[in-house]
Amino acid sequence: MYYIKDAKIRRMTEYDGAPCAEVGVLPGAVGDSALLVYIVEDRREDGFEIVRILTNDASLETDWFDNNLHTAFEDVTFSAFTGSDIMTPEDERSKFQRELLMFGNLKKELERHFTAYP
């Protein structure tokens, strides 16, 4: 399971033509990668749904300018959650999404950003 140390909206963008929030997530466990999580509005869930997850394995000491044009970013949307003896991959993904949306004021910030997005 992935533990969240910090999560902040980096920018609004689009995913398949729909407004999408890019959320930077810092890991709470040593050895875990930073993530970029892409979230769209969804009326079926808690109001939002994760549609894409990228890992960022770039070292902040050598990649301080946040260059996303290299291979440090890897799409792990379908491989990030492998499951365990007590949880299926889908359960892990749902748990991560719930914990992310409950982190700090993230859900309120998402609501504000989606409302203001042109």
Phi, psi and chi 1 to 4 in degrees:
 res  aa     phi    psi   chi1   chi2   chi3   chi4
   1 MET       -  149.7 -166.2   62.4 -147.7      -
   2 TYR   -98.7  125.5 -169.8   88.5      -      -
   3 TYR   -99.5  134.4  -61.5  101.5      -      -
   4 ILE   -96.7  123.0  -59.5  167.8      -      -
   5 LYS   -93.1  -39.5  178.0  179.4  179.0 -179.1
   6 ASP  -156.5  150.8 -164.9   18.1      -      -
   7 ALA  -149.3  128.9      -      -      -      -
   8 LYS  -143.0  144.7  -67.4 -178.3  178.5  148.0
   9 ILE   -72.2  124.4  -61.9  172.0      -      -
  10 ARG   -89.4  -40.9  -66.8  169.3   46.9  114.4
  11 ARG  -170.3  165.6   66.7 -174.9  176.6  123.3
  12 MET  -100.4  141.3  -69.6  -62.0  -68.4      -
  13 THR  -145.6 -159.6 -174.7      -      -      -
  14 GLU  -130.0  148.4  -70.3 -171.5    1.7      -
  15 TYR  -133.3  117.4 -178.0   82.5      -      -
  16 ASP    51.2   39.5  -75.9  -16.0      -      -
  17 GLY    82.8   -2.4      -      -      -      -
  18 ALA  -105.8  147.4      -      -      -      -
  19 PRO   -57.2  140.3  -21.6   31.8      -      -
  20 CYS  -145.4  137.8  178.4      -      -      -
  21 ALA   -98.9  131.4      -      -      -      -
  22 GLU   -95.6  117.9  179.3 -175.6   83.6      -
  23 VAL  -112.9  124.3  178.0      -      -      -
  24 GLY   -85.6  128.4      -      -      -      -
  25 VAL  -123.0  123.4 -179.1      -      -      -
  26 LEU   -96.3  139.0  -64.2  178.2      -      -
  27 PRO   -76.5  148.8   30.6  -35.0      -      -
  28 GLY   -95.1   -8.5      -      -      -      -
  29 ALA  -112.5  138.7      -      -      -      -
  30 VAL   -62.6  134.8  174.8      -      -      -
  31 GLY    94.8  -16.6      -      -      -      -
  32 ASP   -78.7  150.2  -78.1   -8.1      -      -
  33 SER   -85.8  153.1  -61.8      -      -      -
  34 ALA   -69.3  152.3      -      -      -      -
  35 LEU  -123.9  151.6  -58.3  175.7      -      -
  36 LEU  -113.3  118.3  -70.1  178.0      -      -
  37 VAL  -113.5  127.7  178.6      -      -      -
  38 TYR  -103.0  124.6  -65.6   83.5      -      -
  39 ILE  -123.9  132.9  -61.0  173.4      -      -
  40 VAL  -117.2  162.4  -63.2      -      -      -
  41 GLU   -70.6  143.7  -72.9 -175.7  -64.3      -
  42 ASP  -149.6  120.8 -175.2   -8.5      -      -
  43 ARG   -75.6  -17.3  -58.4  -70.6  178.5 -124.3
  44 ARG   -81.6  -30.8  -64.2  169.2  -66.2  158.3
  45 GLU   -99.9 -140.9  -66.0  -68.3  -34.1      -
  46 ASP   -80.8   24.8  -63.9  -37.5      -      -
  47 GLY    95.8  -13.7      -      -      -      -
  48 PHE  -144.1  157.4  -60.0   98.7      -      -
  49 GLU  -143.0  138.5  179.3 -175.1    3.2      -
  50 ILE   -77.2  127.8  -66.6  172.4      -      -
  51 VAL  -114.4  -16.8  -68.3      -      -      -
  52 ARG  -156.7  143.2 -173.0  173.0 -173.6 -151.0
  53 ILE  -135.0  128.4  -58.1  171.9      -      -
  54 LEU  -118.5  140.0  -58.2  177.8      -      -
  55 THR   -90.9  154.2   59.6      -      -      -
  56 ASN  -128.4  101.1 -179.7   -0.1      -      -
  57 ASP   -95.3   12.4  -71.0  -33.0      -      -
  58 ALA   -71.3  141.6      -      -      -      -
  59 SER   -78.5  131.0  166.4      -      -      -
  60 LEU   -66.2  -24.3  -68.5  177.3      -      -
  61 GLU   -69.8  -36.3  -72.9  102.0   30.5      -
  62 THR  -103.6  -15.8   59.1      -      -      -
  63 ASP  -124.6   48.0 -164.0   12.8      -      -
  64 TRP   -65.2  -18.6   54.5  -90.7      -      -
  65 PHE   -90.5    6.7   49.8   86.4      -      -
  66 ASP    59.4   48.8 -162.8   19.8      -      -
  67 ASN   -74.1  115.7  176.1    7.0      -      -
  68 ASN   -99.4   16.8   64.9   -6.3      -      -
  69 LEU   -97.7   16.8  -60.7  175.6      -      -
  70 HIS  -127.4 -174.6   53.3   69.6      -      -
  71 THR   -86.3   11.0   59.1      -      -      -
  72 ALA   -67.2  -24.5      -      -      -      -
  73 PHE   -92.9  126.5  -71.1   85.1      -      -
  74 GLU  -129.5  132.0  177.9 -175.3   -6.5      -
  75 ASP   -74.7  115.9 -169.2  -28.8      -      -
  76 VAL  -121.7   25.4  -65.2      -      -      -
  77 THR   -52.3  -42.0  -55.0      -      -      -
  78 PHE  -101.9   -4.6  -60.2  105.7      -      -
  79 SER  -117.7   -3.1   61.9      -      -      -
  80 ALA   -67.2  -30.4      -      -      -      -
  81 PHE  -115.3  113.2  -54.7  100.4      -      -
  82 THR  -102.7  -12.5   57.8      -      -      -
  83 GLY    86.7  173.7      -      -      -      -
  84 SER  -151.8 -171.5   66.6      -      -      -
  85 ASP   -64.7  -25.7  -68.5  -20.5      -      -
  86 ILE  -112.2   -9.7   57.6  172.3      -      -
  87 MET  -137.0  140.5  -65.3 -178.1   87.4      -
  88 THR   -79.5  163.4   66.3      -      -      -
  89 PRO   -56.1  -37.9  -25.9   34.6      -      -
  90 GLU   -65.7  -39.4  -65.2   80.5   20.1      -
  91 ASP   -64.2  -41.8  -69.0  -20.7      -      -
  92 GLU   -62.2  -43.7  -80.8 -173.3    0.6      -
  93 ARG   -62.6  -44.4 -178.0 -176.8  176.2   94.9
  94 SER   -63.1  -41.8  -67.7      -      -      -
  95 LYS   -63.8  -44.5 -175.4  175.5 -170.4  -77.8
  96 PHE   -61.1  -44.3  173.9   75.0      -      -
  97 GLN   -62.0  -44.5 -179.4  170.5  -53.8      -
  98 ARG   -61.4  -45.7  -78.7 -169.2  -48.3  -85.5
  99 GLU   -65.9  -37.1  -71.2  175.7   -3.9      -
 100 LEU   -65.5  -45.9 -178.2   59.5      -      -
 101 LEU   -66.7  -26.7  -68.7  174.9      -      -
 102 MET   -86.5   -9.4  -69.5 -173.0  -44.6      -
 103 PHE   -68.9  121.5 -173.0   85.0      -      -
 104 GLY    51.2 -130.9      -      -      -      -
 105 ASN  -104.6   21.8  -67.0  -30.1      -      -
 106 LEU   -57.8  -44.6 -174.1   63.1      -      -
 107 LYS   -62.5  -42.3 -170.6  169.1 -176.7  177.9
 108 LYS   -64.9  -39.7  -75.6 -174.4  179.6 -173.6
 109 GLU   -64.3  -40.5  -73.0  -66.6  -48.5      -
 110 LEU   -61.0  -46.6  -74.4  167.8      -      -
 111 GLU   -58.2  -42.8  -69.7  167.0   -7.8      -
 112 ARG   -65.8  -44.3 -172.9  174.7   65.5   74.4
 113 HIS   -66.2  -41.2  -83.9   75.1      -      -
 114 PHE   -68.1  -35.0  -83.5   98.6      -      -
 115 THR   -66.4  -38.5  -59.2      -      -      -
 116 ALA   -84.1  -12.6      -      -      -      -
 117 TYR   -69.9  131.7 -169.5   75.2      -      -
 118 PRO   -61.4      -    4.3   -5.1      -      -
